[in-house]
Amino acid sequence: MLTLDNEYMKVQNPSTTSLRSTSSSPSTKALPPSRGNQVASQRPADGFESKNRFAQPTLLTGEQTSRARPTTTPSPAPTTPASTDKLSPKDIPAADWTMFVHLNADNNLESYGKDDMNEMEAGGGSIPGKLNLIALVDGGTSKDSANNWSTGARLMYLTQDPSNSKKVVSREIDVDPSSDLGKLLAAGKGELDTGSPEVLRAAVDYVQRNVESNHFMVDLWDHGNGWRGVSYDDHPASDMNMVELQKALSDLPKKVDILSADACLMATVEVADTAKAMGADYLVGSEEVEPGTGWDYKDLLGRMGKLFSSNESVSPEQMAKAIQESYAAGPRDNVTMSVTDLSKLDGLNSKLNDFSDALVKAGGLQDKALRSAYDKTLRFDDADQMDLGDFAKRISQATTNDSLKQAAEALLTELAKTTVEKGAKGDAKFSAATGLTIYGPRGTVDSAYKKEGSAWLDSHWNNVIKTYSATSRA
């Protein structure tokens, strides 16, 4: 584990009692710069209906720098490269797959954004007739015109860089000014709010209407925070919650086959419910935080290239597993990458409802034995996210209630059919990871969990949370 310079460490004001660390064992060392974003601050009173919300949440222990939102710093004037040689979308060949990367680097991950574009180019970029790799790239404040890095926003068609240079060699795609994306670019004078669901929808819609492919994948590249949100843009200060994400990617010209996240903490039941509701077939994400370097796109594109060389058509399952296997193969300290088959999610949710009903009937989280299992369950850098399978296993071992034990075992069986954890490594505790986390508060229950429109609102798991309080009463 790396020790970072002080500029990367979160310095907490001891007098600010509302702030808390999300790690169960605070350390003087920090994780490498990570894709995790802030989590909700602990509220002073527990209760599922609590409406008390703080405007400035705290950082995860793995976060690089403070995520406090700027109030006086204006958006930087976007810079654009000198070249105006844009690629018409009509010149992009039809392909089996389009991989769309929503590369929001308008934040403290900007340097990694450029690095990952270089990795994509080193990995070969798009494969004519097989894979079109397209990214909506939003830069931050770092000017690097010499290497074709823009602080503005551009739609890019990724191609190979034979010299593996640090320069971005891919071409910008010409955007029709009459399109929704074109209008947004014009309104922002070259700058886009990539934390906005309207921007994500406009970009995906434009690509789907203008670039022909049989299958479509969305890669959300940025900070992630599970059901609380993803894609954090600093100029302006914005992000997408799951209700907004679902609306952004639903009812498009073509379905999104795979929703993936090169971001932290996105392999959750709630995110899976969101992906299912928008019509996706697979969710690919990490239960734990990712390092700032994120995915190894050179390795990933190499694996995808092999799939396309041996198959006339590549299935969504093959593409999803390629991401998982690529991430697991890397030198990661916190690998918890999983693939969730969303066609089986209804079955999982049914068993989760049965399990939740049995838990409540047995006393819920006020029962001493059940609460002990809850408190000991595998948790991650956001301590409110716990591994669903590990919890069910611990409940099965802890209870003498036959109905609850059977419900826990049935949930475990269904979970094994639905999601696959690949190559968990790093901390020994990750060996217990089963692929999906679920919201299991350790402090005050976050009222935002009941946000209107959330895809998980009908889950009986909400009844389990209602039995929770910061201290058990049994």
ZISULSUL-V972706 format. One record per pair of residues at least 12 apart in sequence whose C-alpha atoms are under 10 Angstrom apart, sorted by the first residue. I is the first residue (numbers start at 1). GAP is how many residues later the second one is. Records with the same first field share a line. If there is no record, write none. Layout:
I=GAP + GAP
This chain:
1=28 + 29 + 30 + 31 + 332 + 425
2=27 + 28 + 29 + 30 + 31
3=25 + 26 + 27 + 28 + 29
4=24 + 25 + 26 + 27 + 28 + 29 + 60
5=24 + 25 + 59
6=24 + 58 + 59
7=57 + 58 + 59
8=22 + 23 + 24 + 25 + 54 + 55 + 56 + 57 + 58
9=19 + 20 + 21 + 22 + 24 + 50 + 52 + 53 + 54 + 55 + 56 + 57
10=20 + 48 + 49 + 50 + 51 + 52 + 53 + 54 + 55 + 56 + 57
11=48 + 54 + 55
12=46 + 47 + 54
17=24 + 25 + 26 + 27
18=23 + 24 + 25 + 26 + 36 + 38 + 39 + 40
19=21 + 22 + 23 + 24 + 35 + 37 + 38 + 39 + 40
20=19 + 20 + 21 + 22 + 37 + 38 + 39 + 40 + 423
21=18 + 20 + 21 + 37 + 38 + 39 + 40 + 360 + 361 + 362
22=16 + 17 + 18 + 19 + 20 + 36 + 37 + 38 + 39 + 40 + 357 + 358 + 359 + 360 + 361 + 362 + 363 + 420
23=37 + 38 + 39 + 356 + 357 + 358 + 359 + 360 + 361
24=355 + 356 + 357 + 358 + 359 + 418
26=35
27=34
28=33
29=32 + 33
30=30 + 31 + 32 + 33 + 34
31=29 + 30 + 31 + 32 + 33 + 258 + 259 + 260 + 261 + 302 + 303
32=29 + 30 + 31 + 32 + 257 + 258 + 259 + 260 + 261 + 301
33=28 + 29 + 30 + 31 + 32 + 75 + 76 + 79 + 256 + 257 + 258 + 259 + 260 + 261
34=26 + 27 + 28 + 29 + 30 + 31 + 75 + 188 + 189 + 190 + 229 + 230 + 255 + 256 + 257 + 258 + 259 + 260
35=25 + 27 + 28 + 29 + 73 + 74 + 186 + 187 + 188 + 189 + 190 + 195 + 227 + 228 + 229 + 230 + 253 + 254 + 255 + 256 + 257 + 258 + 259
36=23 + 24 + 25 + 26 + 27 + 28 + 186 + 187 + 188 + 189 + 190 + 194 + 227 + 228 + 229 + 230 + 252 + 253 + 254 + 255 + 256 + 345 + 346
37=20 + 21 + 22 + 23 + 24 + 25 + 26 + 27 + 28 + 29 + 30 + 185 + 186 + 187 + 188 + 189 + 191 + 192 + 193 + 194 + 195 + 226 + 227 + 228 + 252 + 345
38=18 + 19 + 20 + 21 + 22 + 23 + 24 + 25 + 28 + 29 + 30 + 185 + 186 + 187 + 190 + 191 + 344
39=17 + 18 + 19 + 20 + 21 + 185 + 186 + 187 + 189 + 190 + 342 + 343 + 344 + 345
40=13 + 14 + 15 + 16 + 17 + 18 + 19 + 185 + 188 + 342 + 344 + 404 + 405 + 406 + 408
41=12 + 13 + 14 + 15 + 16 + 17 + 18 + 402 + 403 + 405
42=12 + 15 + 16 + 399 + 400 + 401 + 402 + 403 + 404
43=400 + 401 + 402 + 403 + 404
44=399 + 400
45=398 + 399 + 400 + 424 + 425
46=395 + 397 + 398 + 399 + 400 + 401 + 422 + 423 + 424 + 425
47=396 + 397 + 398 + 399 + 400 + 418 + 419 + 420 + 421 + 422 + 423
48=396 + 397 + 398 + 399 + 400 + 401 + 402 + 414 + 415 + 417 + 418 + 419 + 420 + 421
49=396 + 397 + 398 + 399 + 400 + 401 + 417
50=394 + 395 + 396 + 397 + 398
51=394 + 395 + 396 + 397
52=392 + 394 + 395 + 396
53=393 + 394 + 395
55=13 + 14
56=12 + 13
59=323
60=165 + 229 + 321 + 322 + 323
61=228 + 320 + 321
62=227 + 228 + 229 + 230 + 319 + 320
63=45 + 160 + 226 + 228 + 229
64=44 + 45 + 227 + 228
65=42 + 43
66=42
67=40 + 41 + 165 + 167 + 170
68=166 + 169
69=164 + 165 + 166 + 167 + 168 + 169
70=164 + 165 + 166 + 167
71=165 + 166
73=162 + 163
74=161 + 162
75=65 + 66 + 116 + 159 + 160 + 161 + 162
76=64 + 65 + 66 + 75 + 76 + 115 + 159
77=63 + 64 + 74 + 75 + 111 + 112 + 113 + 114
78=60 + 61 + 62 + 63 + 64 + 65 + 72 + 73 + 74 + 75 + 110 + 111 + 112 + 113 + 114
79=60 + 61 + 62 + 63 + 64 + 65 + 66 + 70 + 71 + 72 + 73 + 74 + 111 + 112
80=63 + 64 + 65 + 68 + 69 + 70 + 71 + 72 + 73 + 74 + 110
81=62 + 63 + 64 + 65 + 66 + 67 + 68 + 69 + 70 + 71
82=63 + 64 + 66
83=65 + 88 + 89
84=87 + 88 + 90
85=86 + 87 + 88 + 89
86=69 + 70 + 71 + 85 + 86 + 87 + 88 + 89
87=68 + 69 + 70 + 83 + 84 + 85 + 86 + 87 + 88
88=83 + 84 + 85 + 86 + 87 + 88 + 122
89=68 + 83 + 84 + 85 + 86 + 87 + 117 + 118 + 120 + 121 + 122 + 123
90=83 + 84 + 120 + 121 + 122
91=82 + 119 + 120
92=34 + 36 + 37 + 40 + 65 + 81 + 118 + 119 + 120
93=34 + 35 + 36 + 37 + 38 + 39 + 118 + 119 + 120
94=34 + 35 + 36 + 37 + 38 + 116 + 117 + 118 + 119 + 120
95=31 + 32 + 33 + 34 + 35 + 36 + 37 + 116 + 117 + 118 + 119 + 120 + 218
96=31 + 32 + 33 + 34 + 35 + 36 + 116 + 117 + 118 + 119 + 120 + 212 + 216 + 217 + 218 + 219
97=29 + 30 + 32 + 33 + 34 + 35 + 36 + 115 + 116 + 117 + 118 + 119 + 120 + 160 + 211 + 216 + 217 + 218 + 219 + 222
98=28 + 32 + 33 + 34 + 35 + 36 + 109 + 110 + 113 + 114 + 115 + 116 + 117 + 118 + 119 + 120 + 158
99=27 + 32 + 33 + 34 + 35 + 36 + 114 + 116 + 117 + 118 + 119 + 120 + 157 + 159
100=32 + 33 + 34 + 35 + 36 + 55 + 56 + 57 + 103 + 104 + 107 + 108 + 116 + 117 + 118 + 119 + 120 + 156
101=32 + 33 + 34 + 35 + 36 + 54 + 55 + 103 + 116 + 117 + 118 + 119 + 120 + 159 + 160 + 161
102=32 + 33 + 34 + 35 + 36 + 53 + 92 + 93 + 97 + 98 + 101 + 102 + 116 + 117 + 118 + 119 + 120 + 129 + 159 + 160
103=13 + 14 + 31 + 32 + 33 + 34 + 35 + 36 + 50 + 51 + 52 + 91 + 116 + 117 + 118 + 119 + 128 + 159
104=31 + 32 + 33 + 34 + 35 + 36 + 49 + 88 + 89 + 90 + 91 + 116 + 117 + 118 + 119 + 126 + 127 + 128 + 129 + 130
105=32 + 33 + 34 + 35 + 36 + 46 + 48 + 89 + 116 + 117 + 118 + 126 + 127 + 128 + 129
106=31 + 32 + 33 + 34 + 35 + 36 + 45 + 46 + 47 + 85 + 86 + 87 + 88 + 89 + 116 + 125 + 126 + 127 + 128 + 129 + 130 + 131
107=31 + 32 + 33 + 34 + 115 + 116 + 124 + 125 + 126 + 127 + 128 + 130
108=32 + 33 + 114 + 115 + 124 + 125 + 126 + 184
109=30 + 31 + 112 + 113 + 114 + 183 + 184
110=28 + 29 + 30 + 31 + 32 + 41 + 112 + 182
111=28 + 29 + 31 + 38 + 181 + 182
112=110 + 180 + 181 + 182
113=24 + 25 + 26 + 27 + 36 + 108 + 109 + 179 + 180 + 181
114=23 + 25 + 30 + 33 + 34 + 35 + 36 + 52 + 53 + 54
115=51 + 52 + 53 + 178 + 182
116=105 + 177 + 178 + 179 + 180 + 181 + 182
117=18 + 20 + 32 + 39 + 41 + 42 + 49 + 50 + 51 + 52 + 53 + 180 + 181
118=40 + 41 + 42 + 43 + 46 + 47 + 48 + 49 + 50 + 51 + 52 + 179 + 180
119=41 + 42 + 45 + 46 + 47 + 49 + 176 + 177 + 178 + 179 + 180 + 181 + 182
120=13 + 38 + 39 + 40 + 41 + 44 + 48 + 50 + 176 + 177 + 178 + 179 + 180 + 181 + 182
121=12 + 37 + 38 + 39 + 40 + 41 + 42 + 43 + 44 + 45 + 46 + 47 + 48 + 49 + 176 + 177 + 180
122=37 + 38 + 39 + 40 + 41 + 42 + 43 + 44 + 175 + 176 + 177 + 179 + 180
123=35 + 36 + 37 + 38 + 39 + 41 + 173 + 174 + 175 + 176 + 177 + 178 + 179 + 180 + 181 + 182
124=34 + 35 + 36 + 37 + 38 + 40 + 173 + 174 + 177 + 178 + 181
125=32 + 33 + 34 + 35 + 36 + 45 + 172 + 173 + 176 + 177 + 180
126=31 + 32 + 33 + 34 + 175 + 179
127=31 + 32 + 33 + 174 + 177 + 178 + 181
128=31
129=83 + 84 + 179
130=83 + 84 + 174 + 175 + 177 + 178 + 179 + 181 + 182 + 183 + 184
131=82 + 84 + 85 + 170 + 173 + 174 + 177 + 183
132=25 + 26 + 27 + 79 + 80 + 81 + 84
133=23 + 24 + 25 + 26 + 84 + 168
134=21 + 22 + 23 + 24 + 25 + 36 + 38 + 39 + 70 + 73 + 77 + 84
135=19 + 20 + 21 + 22 + 23 + 37 + 38 + 68 + 69 + 72 + 83 + 84 + 86
136=17 + 18 + 19 + 20 + 21 + 36 + 37 + 56 + 58 + 63 + 64 + 67 + 68 + 71
137=12 + 13 + 14 + 15 + 16 + 17 + 18 + 19 + 35 + 55 + 57 + 84
138=12 + 13 + 14 + 15 + 16 + 17 + 52 + 53 + 54 + 55 + 56 + 95
139=12 + 13 + 14 + 15 + 52 + 53 + 55 + 94 + 96
140=12 + 13 + 51 + 93 + 94 + 95
141=94
144=23
145=22 + 23
146=20 + 21 + 22
147=18 + 19 + 20 + 21 + 22
148=18 + 19 + 20 + 21 + 22 + 23
149=17 + 18 + 19 + 20
150=18 + 40
151=39 + 40
152=33 + 36 + 37 + 38 + 39 + 40
153=32 + 35 + 36 + 37 + 38 + 39 + 40 + 41
154=17 + 18 + 19 + 20 + 21 + 31 + 36 + 37 + 38
155=16 + 17 + 18 + 19 + 20 + 26 + 48 + 52
156=14 + 15 + 16 + 17 + 18
157=12 + 13 + 14 + 15 + 16
158=12 + 13 + 14 + 15
159=12
173=34
175=28 + 31 + 32 + 35
176=30
179=23 + 24 + 26 + 27
180=18 + 19 + 21 + 22 + 23 + 25 + 26
181=17 + 18 + 19 + 20 + 21 + 22 + 23 + 24 + 25 + 26
182=20 + 21 + 24
183=19
184=14 + 15 + 18 + 19
185=14
191=44
192=41 + 43 + 44
193=38 + 39 + 40 + 41 + 42 + 43 + 44 + 45 + 46
194=28 + 37 + 38 + 39 + 40 + 41 + 42 + 43 + 44 + 45 + 46
195=27 + 34 + 35 + 36 + 37 + 38 + 39 + 40 + 41 + 42 + 43 + 44 + 45 + 46
196=35 + 36 + 37 + 40 + 41 + 42 + 43 + 44 + 45 + 48 + 49 + 52
197=34 + 41 + 42 + 43 + 44 + 45 + 46 + 47 + 48 + 49 + 50 + 51 + 52
198=42 + 46 + 47 + 49 + 50 + 51
199=49
200=18 + 20 + 31 + 40 + 45 + 48 + 49
201=44 + 46 + 47 + 48 + 49 + 51
202=46 + 47 + 50
204=12 + 13 + 14 + 44 + 45 + 48 + 49 + 50 + 52
205=43 + 44 + 46 + 47 + 48 + 49
206=46 + 47
207=46
208=44 + 45 + 46 + 47 + 48
209=43 + 44 + 45
213=41
214=40 + 41 + 43 + 99 + 100
215=39 + 40 + 41 + 42 + 43 + 98 + 99 + 100 + 101
216=38 + 39 + 40 + 41 + 42 + 43 + 64 + 100
217=38 + 39 + 40 + 41 + 42 + 43 + 63 + 65 + 99 + 102 + 103
218=31 + 38 + 39 + 40 + 41 + 42 + 43 + 62 + 65
219=39 + 40 + 41 + 42 + 43 + 44 + 65 + 66
220=39 + 40 + 41 + 42 + 43 + 46 + 65
221=39 + 40 + 41 + 42 + 43 + 73 + 74
222=39 + 40 + 41 + 42 + 70 + 72
223=16 + 38 + 39 + 40 + 41 + 42 + 43 + 66 + 67 + 69
224=15 + 16 + 37 + 38 + 39 + 40 + 41 + 42 + 62 + 65 + 66
225=16 + 38 + 39 + 40 + 41 + 42 + 43 + 63 + 64 + 157 + 160
226=15 + 16 + 37 + 38 + 39 + 40 + 41 + 42 + 43 + 44 + 45 + 46 + 59 + 60 + 61 + 62 + 156 + 159 + 211 + 212 + 213
227=13 + 14 + 15 + 16 + 38 + 39 + 40 + 41 + 42 + 43 + 44 + 45 + 46 + 47 + 158 + 211 + 212 + 221 + 222 + 227 + 229
228=12 + 13 + 14 + 15 + 37 + 38 + 42 + 43 + 218 + 220 + 221
229=12 + 13 + 14 + 15 + 16 + 36 + 37 + 42
230=12 + 15 + 31 + 33 + 34 + 35 + 36
231=14 + 30 + 32
241=30 + 207 + 210 + 213
242=28 + 29 + 31 + 32 + 33 + 209 + 211 + 212 + 213
243=28 + 31 + 208 + 209 + 210 + 211 + 212
244=30 + 209 + 210
245=26 + 29 + 30 + 33
246=25 + 27 + 28 + 29 + 30 + 31 + 32 + 33 + 207 + 208 + 209
247=27 + 30 + 31 + 206
248=30
249=25 + 26 + 28 + 29 + 30 + 31
250=25 + 27 + 28 + 29 + 30
251=27 + 28
252=26
255=23 + 24 + 25 + 26
256=19 + 22 + 23 + 24 + 25 + 26
257=18 + 21 + 22 + 23 + 24 + 25 + 26 + 58 + 59 + 60 + 62 + 63
258=17 + 21 + 22 + 23 + 24 + 25 + 26 + 58 + 59 + 61 + 62 + 81 + 82 + 83 + 84
259=12 + 13 + 15 + 16 + 17 + 19 + 20 + 21 + 22 + 23 + 24 + 25 + 26 + 61
260=15 + 22 + 23 + 24 + 25 + 26 + 60 + 63 + 79
261=22 + 23 + 24 + 25 + 33 + 34 + 76
262=22 + 23 + 24 + 27 + 28 + 29 + 30 + 31 + 32 + 33 + 61 + 65
263=22 + 23 + 24 + 25 + 26 + 27 + 28 + 29 + 31 + 32
264=21 + 22 + 23 + 24 + 25 + 26 + 27 + 28 + 30 + 117 + 118
265=20 + 21 + 22 + 23 + 24 + 25 + 71 + 72 + 115 + 116 + 117 + 120 + 171 + 172
266=17 + 18 + 19 + 20 + 21 + 22 + 23 + 71 + 72 + 170 + 171
267=16 + 17 + 18 + 19 + 20 + 21 + 69 + 70 + 71 + 72 + 73 + 118 + 120 + 152 + 168 + 169 + 170 + 171
268=15 + 17 + 18 + 19 + 70 + 72 + 117 + 118 + 119 + 120 + 167 + 168 + 169 + 170 + 171
269=71 + 76 + 79 + 80 + 118 + 119 + 166 + 167 + 168 + 169 + 170 + 187
270=166 + 167 + 168 + 169 + 179 + 184 + 185 + 186 + 187 + 189
271=12 + 14 + 165 + 166 + 167 + 183 + 184 + 185
272=12 + 13 + 68 + 69 + 70 + 73 + 164 + 183 + 184
273=69 + 72 + 73 + 76 + 181 + 182 + 183 + 184
274=180 + 181 + 182
275=67 + 180
276=65 + 66 + 67 + 68 + 69 + 70 + 179
277=65 + 177 + 178 + 179
278=177
279=63 + 64
280=36 + 61 + 62 + 63
281=35 + 36 + 39 + 59 + 60 + 61 + 62 + 63 + 64
282=34 + 35 + 37 + 38 + 39 + 57 + 58 + 59 + 60 + 61 + 62 + 63 + 136 + 137
283=37 + 55 + 56 + 57 + 58 + 59 + 136
284=35 + 36 + 37 + 39 + 40 + 53 + 54 + 55 + 56 + 57 + 135 + 136 + 151
285=35 + 38 + 39 + 51 + 52 + 53 + 54 + 55 + 136 + 150 + 151
286=38 + 41 + 48 + 49 + 50 + 51 + 52 + 53 + 135 + 149 + 150 + 151
287=47 + 48 + 49 + 50 + 51 + 92 + 93 + 94 + 95 + 98 + 99 + 100 + 134 + 143 + 146 + 147 + 148 + 149 + 150 + 151
288=46 + 47 + 48 + 49 + 91 + 92 + 93 + 94 + 97 + 142 + 145 + 149
289=45 + 46 + 47 + 91 + 92 + 93
290=42 + 43 + 44 + 45 + 46 + 47
291=41 + 42 + 43 + 44
293=39
294=33 + 38
295=28 + 29 + 31 + 32 + 33 + 35 + 37
296=27 + 30 + 31 + 33 + 34 + 35
297=26 + 29 + 30
298=28
299=23 + 24 + 26 + 27 + 28 + 30 + 31
300=19 + 22 + 23 + 24 + 25 + 26 + 27
301=21 + 22 + 25
302=20 + 24
303=16 + 19 + 20 + 22 + 23
304=14 + 15 + 18 + 19 + 22
307=12 + 15
316=25
317=22 + 23 + 24
320=18 + 19 + 20 + 21
321=16 + 17 + 18 + 19 + 99 + 101
322=17
323=14 + 15 + 16
324=12 + 13 + 14 + 15 + 96 + 97 + 98 + 99
325=12 + 13 + 97 + 98
326=96
327=95 + 96
328=93 + 94 + 95 + 96 + 97
329=93 + 94
330=93
331=94 + 95
332=92 + 93 + 94
333=91 + 92 + 93 + 94
334=46 + 90 + 91 + 92 + 93 + 94 + 96
335=86 + 87 + 88 + 89 + 90 + 91 + 92 + 95 + 98
336=85 + 86 + 87 + 88 + 89 + 90 + 94 + 95 + 97 + 98 + 99 + 100
337=83 + 84 + 85 + 86 + 87 + 96 + 97 + 98 + 99
338=81 + 82 + 83 + 84 + 85 + 86 + 95 + 96 + 97 + 98
339=79 + 80 + 81 + 82 + 83 + 96 + 97
340=75 + 76 + 77 + 78 + 79 + 80 + 81 + 95 + 96
341=76 + 77 + 78 + 79
342=76 + 77
343=75
344=70 + 71 + 73 + 74 + 75
345=69 + 70 + 72 + 73 + 74
346=72
347=64 + 67 + 68 + 70 + 71
348=62 + 63 + 64 + 65 + 66 + 67 + 68 + 69 + 70 + 71
349=62 + 65 + 66 + 107 + 109 + 110 + 111 + 112
350=61 + 64 + 109 + 110
351=56 + 57 + 58 + 59 + 60 + 61 + 62 + 63 + 64
352=36 + 40 + 55 + 56 + 58 + 59 + 60 + 62 + 63 + 107 + 108 + 109
353=54 + 58 + 105 + 106 + 107 + 108 + 109 + 110 + 111
354=49 + 50 + 52 + 53 + 54 + 56 + 57 + 106 + 107
355=37 + 40 + 48 + 49 + 50 + 51 + 52 + 53 + 54 + 55 + 56 + 105 + 106 + 109
356=48 + 51 + 52 + 103 + 104 + 105 + 106 + 107 + 108 + 109
357=47 + 50 + 103 + 104 + 106 + 107
358=43 + 44 + 45 + 46 + 47 + 48 + 49 + 50 + 106
359=36 + 40 + 42 + 44 + 45 + 46 + 48 + 49 + 102 + 104 + 105 + 108
360=44 + 100 + 101 + 103 + 104 + 105 + 106 + 107
361=42 + 43 + 103
362=37 + 38 + 39 + 41 + 42
363=101 + 104 + 111
364=99 + 100 + 101 + 102 + 103 + 104
365=99 + 100 + 101 + 102 + 103 + 104 + 106 + 107 + 108 + 109
366=98 + 101 + 102 + 103 + 105 + 106 + 107 + 108
367=100 + 105 + 106 + 107
368=104 + 105 + 106
369=25 + 26 + 28 + 29 + 30 + 31 + 105
370=21 + 24 + 25 + 26 + 27 + 28 + 29 + 102
371=24 + 27 + 97 + 100 + 101 + 102 + 103
372=22 + 23 + 26 + 100
373=17 + 18 + 19 + 20 + 21 + 22 + 23 + 24 + 25 + 26
374=12 + 16 + 17 + 18 + 20 + 21 + 66 + 67 + 68
375=16 + 65 + 66 + 67
376=14 + 15 + 18
377=12 + 13 + 14 + 15 + 16 + 17 + 18 + 55 + 63
378=12 + 13 + 16 + 51 + 52 + 53 + 54 + 55 + 56 + 59
379=12 + 50 + 51 + 54 + 58 + 59 + 61
380=49 + 50 + 57
382=57 + 59 + 60
383=56 + 57 + 58 + 59 + 60
384=53 + 54 + 55 + 56 + 57 + 58 + 59 + 60 + 61 + 62
385=51 + 52 + 53 + 54 + 55 + 56 + 57
386=47 + 50 + 51 + 52 + 53 + 54 + 55 + 56
387=43 + 45 + 46 + 47 + 48 + 49 + 50 + 51 + 52 + 53
388=23 + 24 + 27 + 45 + 46 + 47 + 48 + 49 + 50 + 51 + 52
389=19 + 20 + 22 + 23 + 24 + 25 + 26 + 27 + 43 + 44 + 45 + 46 + 47 + 48 + 49
390=22 + 42 + 43 + 44 + 45 + 46 + 47
391=17 + 21 + 41 + 46 + 47 + 49
392=12 + 13 + 15 + 16 + 17 + 18 + 19 + 20
393=12 + 15 + 16 + 18 + 19 + 39
394=14
395=12 + 13 + 14
396=12 + 13 + 16
397=12
412=22
415=19 + 20 + 21
416=18 + 19
418=17 + 18
419=15 + 16 + 17
420=13 + 14 + 15 + 16
421=12 + 13 + 14 + 15
422=12 + 13
438=23
439=22 + 23 + 26
440=21 + 24 + 25 + 28
441=24 + 27 + 28 + 29
442=26 + 27 + 28 + 29
443=25 + 26 + 27 + 28
444=24 + 25 + 26
445=20 + 21 + 23 + 24 + 25
449=13
450=12
